[in-house]
Amino acid sequence: LATNLVGRTYSTIPVGVFLVSTATGSAFVPSLLARFGGRATYASVYLAAALGSMLATLGIYYFDGEPEKAFACVVLGSIPPGVAFACTNNVRFAVANFVPPAAAPKAVSYVVSGAIFAALLGPELGKYVRYWLDVEFSGSYLLALIYHLILCILSISIDWPPPAGTPQGGGRSVTELFRSVPFSYAVGMQVLTFASMAGLMVGSPVAMQHNGMTFSESTIAIQGHMLGMFAPACLSIPLVAMVGQLNTVLLGLTIMLFGAFLNFLGEEIFGAYVSSLLFVGIGWSWGYVAATGLSLRQIQPQEKFTMMAVNDCAIFTMVAVCMASAGSYFVGVGNNWYYFTATYICFIGIGIALTLWAIATNLMQDPPPSDALRDLGGKG
């Protein structure tokens, strides 16, 4: 859509704005949840996201033939859904409030694995809803409007626990948290895995379109990528229990590196994009989940809300930068997909080097299997 409206250089601006608002929302959503509770926070944010989707829908529909105005509506309409995504991302923490502590790991795994349905249905729906209305892609945002209204209704209907209030006690400040090398490493690996995955994911359709591939082919590639991201989630917990969290991070980064190198099979080969995105998704799934577990081991209970805000804000700030700049960077390197890919290969290589250093210096002593499972499940 954005490419049709303003060209390839600015094509990833809307998704970048979406993720900037996600990063901003990640900073204050935990505080809102602590103060007002799940029902008020989730319902109000999803309602705002529905209004943002409505703005984008109307802008595309009524400003057909005026691409700059339509593009402005799409960009502005992306802001509230970005905050809503921060809330949705927080569900992985909130789910543990509804199950006994022993069942938390399995509940978290179910939540993450549930995205498999989104991976299957989302891209397929995207092929058809873009033509729901007379103007192409206005139907896509109409579906987003419906989706957020459904989430708003569900949020109201759930029997949420009462607001927990901001924990009191001697928790460390943000500066003190980042002075801890293990904590900085854990957050850094989450940022690196997520940002590298996001950059390659958003850049691939841009390169595919440049090389003459269709929207349907791009959709298939993204669908495979999303399956790679979420299908292995159910294996993350037993994998961490078997080999430890640091080794799982290393395995995930190595698989991501392999996936990135598959792009060099040929920028005009459809299968290269599909296989690359699939393996990048698998590597992200394991590396990101394990790094999340490592960060949880570095905090005290009273630091939970601070960690949640800092952690997700750092992640989505860098993801926003990588996504927003993907289109302009691809044009900046002369529309050369190999140069674009090589940049992220360097980032992933840095992550592998840092993880090998962490293993060699025993930066983080892996806990027994039972503790590793608790770390992954005790996010609530």
VOBA-1610 file (N, C-alpha, C; in pm, whole numbers, padded with zeros to 5 digits, always signed):
BEGIN
Leu+00083-00121+00000Leu+00000+00000+00000Leu+00086+00126+00000Ala+00179+00135+00095Ala+00262+00255+00106Ala+00348+00274-00018Thr+00396+00164-00075Thr+00474+00174-00198Thr+00391+00233-00310Asn+00266+00192-00320Asn+00176+00246-00422Asn+00148+00394-00400Leu+00144+00436-00273Leu+00108+00574-00243Leu+00225+00671-00258Val+00342+00634-00205Val+00453+00731-00199Val+00585+00676-00252Gly+00588+00552-00300Gly+00712+00498-00353Gly+00787+00412-00253Arg+00888+00341-00302Arg+00960+00243-00222Arg+01040+00305-00109Thr+01094+00427-00130Thr+01182+00488-00029Thr+01111+00506+00104Tyr+00984+00545+00101Tyr+00909+00572+00224Tyr+00809+00461+00257Ser+00823+00347+00193Ser+00721+00243+00203Ser+00710+00182+00341Thr+00819+00187+00420Thr+00815+00123+00552Thr+00794+00224+00665Ile+00763+00350+00630Ile+00737+00451+00733Ile+00617+00414+00820Pro+00502+00372+00764Pro+00388+00340+00851Pro+00418+00232+00955Val+00487+00126+00914Val+00516+00020+01011Val+00618+00070+01113Gly+00706+00162+01069Gly+00800+00221+01165Gly+00729+00307+01269Val+00634+00387+01225Val+00554+00469+01318Val+00475+00378+01412Phe+00419+00273+01357Phe+00346+00174+01437Phe+00435+00124+01551Leu+00560+00092+01520Leu+00647+00034+01621Leu+00707+00139+01714Val+00719+00263+01669Val+00758+00371+01761Val+00652+00387+01869Ser+00525+00382+01827Ser+00417+00391+01926Ser+00414+00266+02013Thr+00453+00151+01957Thr+00464+00030+02038Thr+00571+00046+02145Ala+00686+00101+02105Ala+00794+00123+02201Ala+00751+00220+02310Thr+00684+00328+02270Thr+00634+00425+02368Thr+00531+00361+02460Gly+00439+00286+02401Gly+00338+00218+02482Gly+00398+00117+02577Ser+00504+00051+02534Ser+00569-00049+02620Ser+00624+00014+02746Ala+00657+00144+02739Ala+00714+00212+02856Ala+00609+00241+02963Phe+00484+00265+02921Phe+00384+00303+03022Phe+00270+00203+03041Val+00255+00105+02951Val+00149+00005+02969Val+00162-00071+03101Pro+00283-00117+03140Pro+00292-00187+03269Pro+00244-00102+03387Ser+00274+00028+03384Ser+00228+00115+03493Ser+00076+00130+03491Leu+00018+00140+03370Leu-00127+00149+03359Leu-00194+00023+03412Leu-00135-00092+03380Leu-00191-00219+03428Leu-00185-00227+03580Ala-00073-00182+03636Ala-00059-00186+03781Ala-00157-00091+03850Arg-00183+00023+03787Arg-00267+00125+03852Arg-00416+00103+03827Phe-00453+00070+03701Phe-00594+00064+03664Phe-00646-00078+03640Gly-00556-00174+03628Gly-00599-00312+03606Gly-00613-00345+03458Gly-00631-00473+03431Gly-00635-00520+03294Gly-00755-00473+03215Arg-00874-00475+03276Arg-00996-00442+03202Arg-00991-00298+03148Ala-00966-00202+03234Ala-00966-00062+03192Ala-00854-00035+03092Thr-00736-00090+03116Thr-00622-00062+03029Thr-00640-00123+02892Tyr-00668-00252+02889Tyr-00678-00320+02759Tyr-00797-00269+02679Ala-00913-00252+02743Ala-01032-00210+02671Ala-01015-00071+02611Ser-00960+00024+02687Ser-00945+00160+02636Ser-00843+00167+02523Val-00735+00092+02536Val-00632+00094+02432Val-00684+00030+02303Tyr-00757-00081+02316Tyr-00810-00146+02195Tyr-00917-00060+02129Leu-00995+00014+02207Leu-01092+00105+02149Leu-01022+00216+02071Ala-00916+00270+02128Ala-00838+00372+02056Ala-00779+00315+01928Ala-00734+00190+01932Ala-00678+00127+01812Ala-00784+00110+01705Ala-00908+00080+01746Ala-01018+00070+01649Ala-01041+00204+01581Leu-01033+00313+01658Leu-01051+00446+01600Leu-00938+00480+01504Gly-00815+00440+01538Gly-00702+00462+01449Gly-00719+00386+01319Ser-00766+00263+01327Ser-00791+00182+01207Ser-00902+00244+01123Met-01001+00304+01190Met-01109+00370+01116Met-01055+00491+01039Leu-00964+00568+01101Leu-00904+00682+01034Leu-00830+00636+00908Ala-00753+00529+00918Ala-00681+00479+00802Ala-00777+00431+00693Thr-00882+00360+00735Thr-00981+00310+00638Thr-01045+00424+00561Leu-01092+00526+00634Leu-01159+00639+00570Leu-01063+00720+00483Gly-00938+00733+00532Gly-00840+00808+00454Gly-00810+00743+00320Ile-00790+00612+00321Ile-00762+00541+00196Ile-00882+00548+00103Tyr-01001+00535+00161Tyr-01123+00529+00079Tyr-01158+00665+00018Tyr-01159+00768+00102Tyr-01208+00898+00056Tyr-01100+00983-00011Phe-00972+00950+00013Phe-00865+01024-00052Phe-00804+00943-00167Asp-00883+00857-00226Asp-00838+00785-00343Asp-00807+00887-00454Gly-00687+00881-00507Gly-00644+00981-00605Gly-00565+01094-00543Glu-00559+01101-00410Glu-00477+01199-00339Glu-00383+01123-00247Pro-00276+01064-00303Pro-00191+00970-00228Pro-00126+01029-00103Glu-00088+01159-00109Glu-00022+01217+00009Glu-00117+01222+00128Lys-00242+01261+00104Lys-00339+01267+00213Lys-00372+01127+00265Ala-00388+01033+00174Ala-00417+00896+00216Ala-00302+00840+00298Phe-00179+00869+00255Phe-00061+00821+00327Phe-00056+00882+00467Ala-00088+01010+00480Ala-00088+01075+00611Ala-00189+01009+00705Cys-00306+00973+00651Cys-00407+00905+00734Cys-00359+00768+00778Val-00290+00698+00690Val-00238+00566+00724Val-00133+00578+00834Val-00045+00677+00821Val+00060+00696+00922Val-00001+00732+01057Leu-00091+00831+01059Leu-00155+00870+01185Leu-00240+00758+01243Gly-00307+00684+01155Gly-00389+00573+01202Gly-00310+00457+01256Ser-00179+00456+01231Ser-00095+00346+01280Ser-00052+00366+01425Ile-00072+00486+01478Ile-00023+00515+01613Ile-00100+00439+01722Pro-00235+00451+01730Pro-00306+00377+01835Pro-00291+00225+01824Pro-00295+00164+01704Pro-00272+00019+01698Pro-00134-00021+01746Gly-00037+00071+01733Gly+00096+00039+01785Gly+00096+00025+01936Val+00025+00115+02003Val+00012+00103+02149Val-00065-00023+02185Ala-00166-00055+02104Ala-00243-00178+02128Ala-00154-00301+02115Phe-00059-00296+02023Phe+00033-00409+02009Phe+00120-00425+02134Ala+00155-00312+02197Ala+00229-00320+02324Ala+00147-00393+02429Cys+00016-00365+02432Cys-00073-00436+02526Cys-00079-00584+02492Thr-00096-00614+02363Thr-00105-00754+02322Thr+00024-00828+02354Asn+00137-00762+02332Asn+00265-00823+02363Asn+00278-00851+02512Asn+00208-00770+02594Asn+00214-00786+02739Asn+00132-00905+02788Val+00048-00961+02701Val-00033-01076+02742Val+00055-01192+02787Arg+00175-01202+02727Arg+00264-01312+02767Arg+00307-01300+02913Phe+00304-01179+02968Phe+00329-01160+03111Phe+00201-01182+03192Ala+00088-01137+03139Ala-00036-01136+03216Ala-00097-01274+03234Val-00067-01367+03142Val-00136-01496+03145Val-00110-01572+03275Ala+00006-01551+03334Ala+00040-01624+03456Ala-00050-01586+03573Asn-00123-01472+03561Asn-00214-01432+03668Asn-00338-01520+03675Phe-00363-01600+03572Phe-00487-01677+03564Phe-00466-01826+03586Val-00343-01868+03615Val-00315-02011+03633Val-00230-02030+03758Pro-00230-02150+03815Pro-00140-02177+03927Pro+00006-02162+03883Pro+00095-02128+03974Pro+00236-02109+03937Pro+00296-02227+03862Ala+00258-02348+03901Ala+00316-02466+03835Ala+00274-02476+03689Ala+00160-02418+03656Ala+00110-02426+03518Ala+00152-02307+03433Ala+00222-02211+03491Ala+00258-02090+03417Ala+00343-02118+03293Pro+00446-02203+03299Pro+00525-02228+03178Pro+00441-02278+03062Lys+00350-02372+03091Lys+00266-02426+02984Lys+00171-02319+02931Ala+00119-02234+03020Ala+00028-02128+02976Ala+00099-02029+02885Val+00220-01990+02921Val+00298-01898+02837Val+00324-01961+02701Ser+00358-02089+02702Ser+00383-02159+02576Ser+00260-02161+02488Tyr+00142-02182+02550Tyr+00017-02183+02473Tyr-00010-02046+02412Val+00015-01940+02489Val-00010-01805+02438Val+00077-01777+02315Val+00206-01808+02325Val+00297-01783+02213Val+00262-01873+02095Ser+00232-01999+02124Ser+00199-02092+02015Ser+00068-02055+01947Gly-00020-01984+02019Gly-00146-01944+01957Gly-00128-01855+01836Ala-00011-01792+01827Ala+00017-01706+01711Ala+00029-01787+01583Ile+00039-01919+01594Ile+00041-02003+01473Ile-00084-01979+01390Phe-00199-01963+01459Phe-00324-01938+01386Phe-00318-01804+01313Ala-00256-01705+01377Ala-00239-01576+01310Ala-00148-01590+01188Ala-00043-01674+01203Ala+00049-01695+01091Ala-00021-01758+00971Leu-00117-01845+00999Leu-00189-01912+00891Leu-00300-01825+00833Leu-00378-01762+00923Leu-00496-01689+00878Leu-00464-01547+00830Gly-00372-01480+00898Gly-00344-01341+00867Gly-00306-01315+00722Pro-00199-01379+00673Pro-00162-01355+00534Pro-00269-01397+00433Glu-00342-01506+00464Glu-00446-01548+00371Glu-00560-01447+00366Leu-00599-01397+00484Leu-00703-01293+00486Leu-00655-01167+00414Gly-00524-01140+00428Gly-00470-01021+00363Gly-00486-01022+00212Lys-00489-01141+00154Lys-00504-01150+00009Lys-00642-01106-00037Tyr-00742-01123+00049Tyr-00881-01104+00007Tyr-00945-00976+00061Val-00914-00942+00188Val-00983-00827+00246Val-00938-00696+00183Arg-00825-00693+00116Arg-00780-00571+00051Arg-00879-00525-00056Tyr-00964-00617-00102Tyr-01064-00585-00204Tyr-01206-00578-00148Trp-01221-00576-00016Trp-01354-00569+00044Trp-01430-00446-00003Leu-01363-00333-00007Leu-01425-00207-00048Leu-01377-00169-00188Asp-01434-00062-00241Asp-01404-00023-00378Asp-01258+00016-00397Val-01196+00073-00293Val-01057+00118-00303Val-00967+00011-00240Glu-00866-00032-00315Glu-00778-00139-00269Glu-00712-00102-00137Phe-00705-00198-00046Phe-00642-00193+00085Phe-00728-00123+00192Ser-00832-00050+00153Ser-00918+00008+00257Ser-00985-00102+00338Gly-01017-00215+00273Gly-01075-00328+00343Gly-00982-00390+00445Ser-00852-00379+00422Ser-00753-00434+00517Ser-00763-00363+00651Tyr-00776-00231+00645Tyr-00788-00155+00770Tyr-00927-00167+00832Leu-01026-00195+00749Leu-01159-00223+00803Leu-01156-00351+00886Leu-01083-00451+00840Leu-01067-00574+00918Leu-00995-00545+01050Ala-00893-00459+01045Ala-00823-00422+01169Ala-00917-00352+01266Leu-01007-00269+01214Leu-01108-00204+01298Leu-01195-00308+01367Ile-01244-00405+01294Ile-01328-00511+01350Ile-01250-00591+01453Tyr-01127-00623+01419Tyr-01041-00703+01507Tyr-01021-00634+01643His-00994-00503+01641His-00970-00432+01767His-01098-00415+01848Leu-01212-00402+01780Leu-01338-00397+01853Leu-01366-00529+01924Ile-01336-00640+01858Ile-01353-00772+01921Ile-01264-00784+02043Leu-01138-00739+02032Leu-01047-00744+02145Leu-01095-00656+02260Cys-01153-00542+02226Cys-01208-00453+02329Cys-01319-00522+02406Ile-01410-00587+02334Ile-01522-00658+02398Ile-01471-00772+02484Leu-01374-00847+02433Leu-01317-00958+02511Leu-01249-00906+02638Ser-01180-00793+02627Ser-01112-00736+02744Ser-01210-00698+02853Ile-01325-00647+02812Ile-01429-00609+02909Ile-01490-00732+02976Ser-01502-00841+02900Ser-01571-00960+02950Ser-01485-01046+03041Ile-01354-01030+03037Ile-01264-01112+03118Ile-01269-01068+03264Asp-01266-01163+03354Asp-01264-01136+03498Asp-01120-01115+03542Trp-01073-00992+03530Trp-00934-00960+03560Trp-00911-00954+03712Pro-00791-00985+03758Pro-00759-00963+03900Pro-00755-00814+03929Pro-00774-00774+04053Pro-00771-00631+04087Pro-00633-00572+04059Pro-00626-00441+04036Pro-00496-00377+04012Pro-00399-00407+04124Ala-00277-00440+04085Ala-00177-00479+04185Ala-00116-00359+04255Gly-00121-00243+04190Gly-00052-00128+04246Gly+00096-00137+04218Thr+00162-00025+04217Thr+00306-00025+04192Thr+00379-00082+04311Pro+00463-00187+04292Pro+00532-00248+04404Pro+00621-00147+04475Gln+00621-00154+04606Gln+00706-00067+04687Gln+00826-00148+04734Gly+00936-00079+04751Gly+01054-00150+04801Gly+01180-00094+04739Gly+01291-00160+04767Gly+01421-00113+04724Gly+01462-00159+04588Gly+01376-00146+04489Gly+01412-00186+04354Gly+01515-00092+04293Arg+01595-00144+04201Arg+01697-00064+04135Arg+01635+00028+04030Ser+01705+00137+04004Ser+01663+00229+03898Ser+01700+00168+03763Val+01652+00232+03656Val+01685+00186+03521Val+01836+00189+03499Thr+01900+00297+03544Thr+02046+00308+03528Thr+02118+00196+03600Glu+02072+00166+03722Glu+02137+00060+03799Glu+02115-00076+03735Leu+01998-00098+03676Leu+01973-00224+03607Leu+02071-00244+03493Phe+02093-00139+03415Phe+02180-00153+03298Phe+02328-00152+03335Arg+02359-00116+03458Arg+02498-00131+03502Arg+02533-00277+03526Ser+02431-00359+03537Ser+02453-00504+03552Ser+02482-00562+03415Val+02600-00617+03396Val+02638-00672+03265Val+02547-00787+03224Pro+02513-00881+03313Pro+02421-00988+03271Pro+02285-00935+03224Phe+02231-00835+03295Phe+02102-00779+03253Phe+02116-00710+03118Ser+02220-00631+03100Ser+02242-00563+02973Ser+02257-00662+02858Tyr+02329-00771+02885Tyr+02345-00873+02781Tyr+02210-00934+02744Ala+02130-00969+02845Ala+02001-01034+02819Ala+01908-00944+02738Val+01899-00816+02778Val+01815-00722+02703Val+01874-00700+02564Gly+02006-00688+02555Gly+02071-00667+02427Gly+02045-00780+02328Met+02043-00904+02376Met+02016-01017+02287Met+01871-01017+02239Gln+01780-00975+02327Gln+01641-00964+02282Gln+01628-00856+02174Val+01695-00744+02196Val+01691-00635+02098Val+01752-00681+01966Leu+01867-00746+01973Leu+01937-00786+01851Leu+01859-00890+01772Thr+01808-00992+01841Thr+01734-01095+01768Thr+01606-01040+01707Phe+01534-00958+01783Phe+01407-00905+01733Phe+01430-00805+01620Ala+01526-00714+01637Ala+01551-00612+01536Ala+01604-00674+01406Ser+01693-00771+01416Ser+01747-00836+01296Ser+01637-00913+01224Met+01555-00984+01299Met+01444-01056+01238Met+01349-00959+01169Ala+01316-00848+01236Ala+01220-00752+01182Ala+01274-00685+01056Gly+01402-00650+01057Gly+01461-00586+00940Gly+01457-00675+00818Leu+01492-00801+00835Leu+01489-00896+00722Leu+01346-00926+00679Met+01255-00931+00775Met+01115-00960+00743Met+01053-00848+00660Val+01079-00723+00698Val+01020-00610+00626Val+01094-00583+00495Gly+01225-00604+00496Gly+01302-00580+00376Gly+01274-00680+00264Ser+01239-00802+00300Ser+01219-00906+00199Ser+01107-00871+00099Pro+00986-00831+00144Pro+00883-00795+00045Pro+00924-00679-00044Val+01001-00583+00011Val+01048-00470-00070Val+01139-00522-00182Ala+01233-00612-00146Ala+01323-00668-00246Ala+01248-00757-00344Met+01150-00831-00295Met+01073-00918-00383Met+00995-00837-00487Gln+00935-00727-00442Gln+00862-00642-00535Gln+00959-00581-00637His+01075-00539-00590His+01175-00480-00681His+01218-00580-00788Asn+01219-00707-00754Asn+01262-00811-00847Asn+01145-00875-00921Gly+01031-00809-00920Gly+00920-00849-01005Gly+00828-00954-00949Met+00836-00982-00819Met+00748-01083-00760Met+00617-01020-00715Thr+00515-01101-00706Thr+00380-01051-00681Thr+00352-01038-00531Phe+00240-00969-00501Phe+00194-00956-00362Phe+00165-01093-00303Ser+00107-01183-00381Ser+00076-01318-00331Ser+00202-01393-00295Glu+00307-01377-00374Glu+00434-01444-00342Glu+00495-01387-00216Ser+00487-01256-00198Ser+00536-01195-00075Ser+00457-01246+00046Thr+00326-01262+00027Thr+00241-01311+00134Thr+00280-01453+00175Ile+00309-01537+00078Ile+00351-01674+00108Ile+00482-01674+00187Ala+00576-01589+00148Ala+00704-01582+00218Ala+00686-01537+00362Ile+00601-01436+00385Ile+00576-01388+00521Ile+00501-01493+00602Gln+00411-01565+00537Gln+00338-01671+00605Gln+00433-01779+00655Gly+00528-01819+00571Gly+00629-01917+00614Gly+00714-01863+00726His+00746-01735+00719His+00826-01672+00824His+00753-01675+00958Met+00626-01641+00958Met+00549-01639+01082Met+00531-01778+01139Leu+00516-01877+01054Leu+00512-02015+01103Leu+00645-02051+01170Gly+00754-02009+01108Gly+00885-02033+01169Gly+00901-01964+01303Met+00840-01845+01316Met+00849-01771+01441Met+00775-01838+01556Phe+00655-01892+01526Phe+00568-01933+01636Phe+00549-02084+01650Ala+00564-02159+01542Ala+00546-02305+01553Ala+00646-02369+01649Pro+00774-02326+01652Pro+00869-02389+01745Pro+00855-02344+01889Ala+00762-02251+01918Ala+00752-02196+02053Ala+00727-02304+02157Cys+00648-02405+02120Cys+00617-02511+02216Cys+00740-02595+02250Leu+00845-02586+02168Leu+00967-02662+02195Leu+01070-02581+02274Ser+01043-02451+02293Ser+01142-02365+02357Ser+01172-02408+02500Ile+01066-02438+02576Ile+01086-02474+02717Ile+01166-02604+02732Pro+01128-02715+02666Pro+01211-02834+02678Pro+01352-02816+02624Leu+01368-02733+02519Leu+01502-02709+02464Leu+01590-02638+02566Val+01536-02536+02631Val+01611-02465+02735Val+01645-02559+02850Ala+01551-02645+02886Ala+01575-02739+02995Ala+01687-02837+02961Met+01700-02871+02834Met+01803-02968+02793Met+01941-02906+02779Val+01950-02788+02716Val+02083-02735+02682Val+02116-02606+02755Gly+02019-02546+02825Gly+02045-02422+02897Gly+02009-02300+02814Gln+01991-02187+02881Gln+01943-02067+02814Gln+02048-02003+02723Leu+02172-01995+02769Leu+02276-01935+02684Leu+02298-02016+02557Asn+02302-02147+02569Asn+02320-02230+02450Asn+02200-02221+02356Thr+02081-02200+02413Thr+01963-02183+02328Thr+01970-02051+02252Val+02018-01944+02319Val+02040-01817+02250Val+02139-01836+02135Leu+02248-01906+02163Leu+02349-01930+02060Leu+02292-02011+01943Leu+02213-02113+01974Leu+02151-02193+01869Leu+02057-02107+01784Gly+01976-02025+01850Gly+01884-01940+01777Gly+01955-01843+01684Leu+02061-01779+01734Leu+02137-01685+01650Leu+02204-01756+01533Thr+02253-01877+01556Thr+02318-01953+01449Thr+02219-01988+01339Ile+02097-02027+01379Ile+01994-02057+01279Ile+01954-01931+01203Met+01945-01818+01273Met+01917-01692+01205Met+02025-01658+01103Leu+02152-01680+01141Leu+02263-01653+01051Leu+02255-01740+00926Phe+02225-01868+00946Phe+02207-01960+00832Phe+02095-01911+00741Gly+01984-01870+00803Gly+01872-01821+00724Gly+01908-01697+00644Ala+01982-01606+00704Ala+02023-01485+00632Ala+02111-01519+00512Phe+02203-01614+00528Phe+02291-01653+00419Phe+02215-01715+00302Leu+02099-01773+00330Leu+02020-01832+00221Leu+01976-01728+00119Asn+01973-01601+00159Asn+01937-01496+00064Asn+02036-01487-00051Phe+02157-01535-00030Phe+02259-01527-00134Phe+02241-01635-00241Leu+02139-01717-00228Leu+02108-01813-00334Leu+02063-01741-00461Gly+02012-01621-00445Gly+01970-01544-00562Gly+01856-01451-00528Glu+01871-01322-00560Glu+01767-01226-00525Glu+01644-01235-00615Glu+01652-01312-00721Glu+01537-01332-00809Glu+01475-01470-00792Ile+01522-01544-00690Ile+01471-01680-00665Ile+01371-01675-00551Phe+01247-01706-00580Phe+01140-01702-00480Phe+01170-01792-00361Gly+01218-01913-00388Gly+01246-02008-00280Gly+01352-01959-00184Ala+01442-01873-00231Ala+01546-01820-00142Ala+01484-01733-00034Tyr+01388-01650-00072Tyr+01320-01564+00026Tyr+01240-01648+00125Val+01168-01748+00075Val+01083-01830+00161Val+01168-01906+00262Ser+01272-01974+00214Ser+01356-02054+00305Ser+01432-01966+00403Ser+01480-01850+00355Ser+01552-01759+00443Ser+01463-01710+00557Leu+01344-01662+00523Leu+01254-01611+00626Leu+01209-01721+00721Leu+01193-01842+00672Leu+01153-01954+00758Leu+01258-01977+00866Phe+01384-01988+00825Phe+01490-02017+00923Phe+01519-01898+01013Val+01507-01777+00961Val+01522-01659+01047Val+01415-01659+01155Gly+01293-01699+01118Gly+01184-01706+01216Gly+01208-01811+01323Ile+01256-01928+01282Ile+01284-02035+01378Ile+01393-01990+01475Gly+01500-01933+01421Gly+01609-01887+01508Gly+01564-01780+01605Trp+01480-01688+01555Trp+01427-01583+01644Trp+01348-01645+01758Ser+01263-01741+01728Ser+01177-01801+01829Ser+01257-01853+01947Trp+01362-01927+01919Trp+01440-01987+02027Trp+01533-01887+02094Gly+01598-01802+02014Gly+01691-01705+02072Gly+01620-01602+02157Tyr+01505-01555+02110Tyr+01433-01449+02182Tyr+01372-01501+02312Val+01311-01618+02307Val+01250-01674+02428Val+01356-01702+02535Ala+01470-01757+02493Ala+01576-01787+02589Ala+01634-01658+02648Ala+01653-01555+02566Ala+01705-01428+02616Ala+01606-01363+02713Thr+01476-01379+02686Thr+01374-01327+02778Thr+01388-01394+02915Gly+01408-01525+02914Gly+01428-01597+03040Gly+01551-01548+03115Leu+01657-01516+03042Leu+01779-01465+03106Leu+01754-01331+03174Ser+01676-01244+03111Ser+01649-01114+03172Ser+01565-01128+03298Leu+01474-01224+03300Leu+01389-01244+03418Leu+01470-01291+03538Arg+01582-01357+03513Arg+01666-01404+03623Arg+01746-01293+03689Gln+01748-01175+03627Gln+01833-01068+03676Gln+01759-00968+03765Ile+01631-00990+03792Ile+01554-00889+03865Ile+01493-00947+03992Gln+01455-00855+04081Gln+01381-00890+04202Gln+01232-00866+04176Pro+01143-00928+04256Pro+00999-00912+04232Pro+00953-00767+04224Gln+01008-00681+04309Gln+00965-00541+04309Gln+01014-00464+04186Glu+01101-00525+04106Glu+01153-00460+03986Glu+01080-00506+03859Lys+00974-00586+03876Lys+00909-00648+03761Lys+00856-00545+03662Phe+00781-00446+03712Phe+00719-00349+03621Phe+00823-00262+03553Thr+00930-00227+03626Thr+01039-00151+03565Thr+01105-00231+03454Met+01130-00359+03481Met+01192-00445+03381Met+01103-00458+03258Met+00974-00480+03278Met+00883-00497+03165Met+00885-00373+03075Ala+00882-00254+03138Ala+00880-00131+03060Ala+01011-00109+02986Val+01122-00123+03057Val+01254-00101+02996Val+01281-00203+02887Asn+01251-00327+02917Asn+01279-00437+02826Asn+01207-00417+02692Asp+01077-00402+02696Asp+01000-00392+02572Asp+01021-00259+02502Cys+01044-00151+02578Cys+01071-00022+02515Cys+01200-00027+02434Ala+01304-00088+02491Ala+01431-00101+02419Ala+01415-00186+02293Ile+01342-00297+02306Ile+01322-00385+02192Ile+01252-00313+02078Phe+01138-00253+02108Phe+01056-00199+02000Phe+01108-00066+01947Thr+01192+00003+02025Thr+01257+00121+01969Thr+01350+00081+01855Met+01432-00022+01878Met+01524-00066+01773Met+01450-00134+01659Val+01345-00208+01691Val+01266-00271+01585Val+01204-00163+01497Ala+01156-00056+01559Ala+01098+00055+01482Ala+01202+00117+01389Val+01322+00137+01439Val+01428+00194+01355Val+01456+00104+01235Cys+01471-00026+01260Cys+01503-00119+01152Cys+01390-00129+01050Met+01266-00132+01099Met+01152-00143+01007Met+01129-00015+00929Ala+01134+00099+00999Ala+01107+00226+00932Ala+01212+00258+00827Ser+01334+00216+00851Ser+01443+00249+00759Ser+01466+00144+00652Ala+01393+00032+00657Ala+01421-00079+00565Ala+01407-00036+00420Gly+01297+00033+00386Gly+01275+00072+00248Gly+01380+00170+00198Ser+01406+00277+00278Ser+01504+00378+00237Ser+01645+00319+00235Tyr+01675+00228+00328Tyr+01809+00168+00329Tyr+01829+00079+00207Phe+01725+00006+00169Phe+01735-00079+00050Phe+01763+00007-00074Val+01694+00120-00085Val+01720+00212-00196Val+01860+00271-00182Gly+01901+00300-00057Gly+02031+00361-00033Gly+02149+00275-00072Val+02131+00142-00066Val+02240+00051-00106Val+02223+00009-00252Gly+02151+00092-00326Gly+02138+00066-00469Gly+02043-00046-00504Asn+01941-00066-00420Asn+01846-00176-00441Asn+01916-00311-00448Asn+02026-00321-00375Asn+02106-00444-00375Asn+02070-00526-00251Trp+01997-00636-00272Trp+01951-00719-00162Trp+02066-00785-00087Tyr+02175-00813-00157Tyr+02290-00877-00092Tyr+02357-00783+00008Tyr+02372-00655-00028Tyr+02429-00559+00066Tyr+02337-00542+00187Phe+02207-00535+00160Phe+02109-00522+00268Phe+02122-00640+00365Thr+02124-00760+00311Thr+02134-00880+00394Thr+02264-00883+00472Ala+02374-00841+00409Ala+02505-00846+00474Ala+02508-00760+00600Thr+02431-00651+00600Thr+02425-00566+00719Thr+02372-00644+00839Tyr+02265-00719+00817Tyr+02206-00795+00928Tyr+02288-00918+00962Ile+02361-00971+00867Ile+02454-01079+00898Ile+02560-01029+00996Cys+02605-00906+00978Cys+02702-00847+01072Cys+02642-00834+01211Phe+02516-00786+01219Phe+02450-00772+01349Phe+02439-00908+01419Ile+02393-01008+01346Ile+02377-01141+01405Ile+02513-01197+01447Gly+02616-01171+01365Gly+02750-01216+01400Gly+02799-01155+01530Ile+02767-01028+01553Ile+02803-00963+01679Ile+02734-01034+01796Gly+02606-01068+01777Gly+02533-01140+01882Gly+02595-01275+01912Ile+02638-01347+01810Ile+02702-01477+01831Ile+02833-01459+01907Ala+02913-01358+01869Ala+03040-01333+01938Ala+03018-01300+02085Leu+02918-01216+02114Leu+02890-01180+02252Leu+02841-01300+02333Thr+02762-01386+02269Thr+02712-01504+02339Thr+02825-01603+02367Leu+02916-01620+02272Leu+03033-01707+02295Leu+03118-01651+02409Trp+03130-01518+02414Trp+03203-01456+02525Trp+03132-01480+02657Ala+02999-01468+02658Ala+02923-01491+02781Ala+02939-01635+02829Ile+02941-01729+02735Ile+02960-01871+02771Ile+03101-01893+02824Ala+03201-01836+02756Ala+03342-01858+02794Ala+03374-01797+02929Thr+03312-01684+02961Thr+03341-01615+03088Thr+03244-01656+03199Asn+03153-01749+03168Asn+03053-01793+03265Asn+02976-01673+03320Leu+02937-01584+03227Leu+02866-01463+03266Leu+02736-01495+03338Met+02670-01599+03291Met+02543-01640+03352Met+02547-01789+03374Gln+02537-01827+03499Gln+02534-01969+03532Gln+02395-02022+03506Asp+02380-02115+03411Asp+02248-02170+03381Asp+02193-02242+03504Pro+02065-02219+03537Pro+02004-02285+03652Pro+01970-02429+03619Pro+01935-02508+03720Pro+01885-02642+03693Pro+01763-02636+03604Pro+01728-02748+03536Pro+01614-02748+03445Pro+01486-02694+03506Ser+01456-02730+03631Ser+01332-02684+03691Ser+01329-02532+03705Asp+01446-02472+03737Asp+01453-02327+03749Asp+01443-02260+03614Ala+01499-02324+03512Ala+01490-02267+03378Ala+01344-02262+03333Leu+01270-02365+03367Leu+01128-02366+03332Leu+01053-02257+03407Arg+01088-02236+03533Arg+01022-02134+03611Arg+01050-01995+03555Asp+01177-01971+03511Asp+01211-01841+03455Asp+01127-01810+03332Leu+01104-01908+03248Leu+01027-01885+03128Leu+00880-01870+03157Gly+00834-01925+03267Gly+00692-01918+03296Gly+00654-01816+03399Gly+00751-01762+03473Gly+00716-01672+03582Gly+00711-01527+03543Lys+00650-01497+03426Lys+00647-01360+03377Lys+00530-01281+03429Gly+00440-01344+03498Gly+00323-01269+03544Gly+00353-01192+03668
//
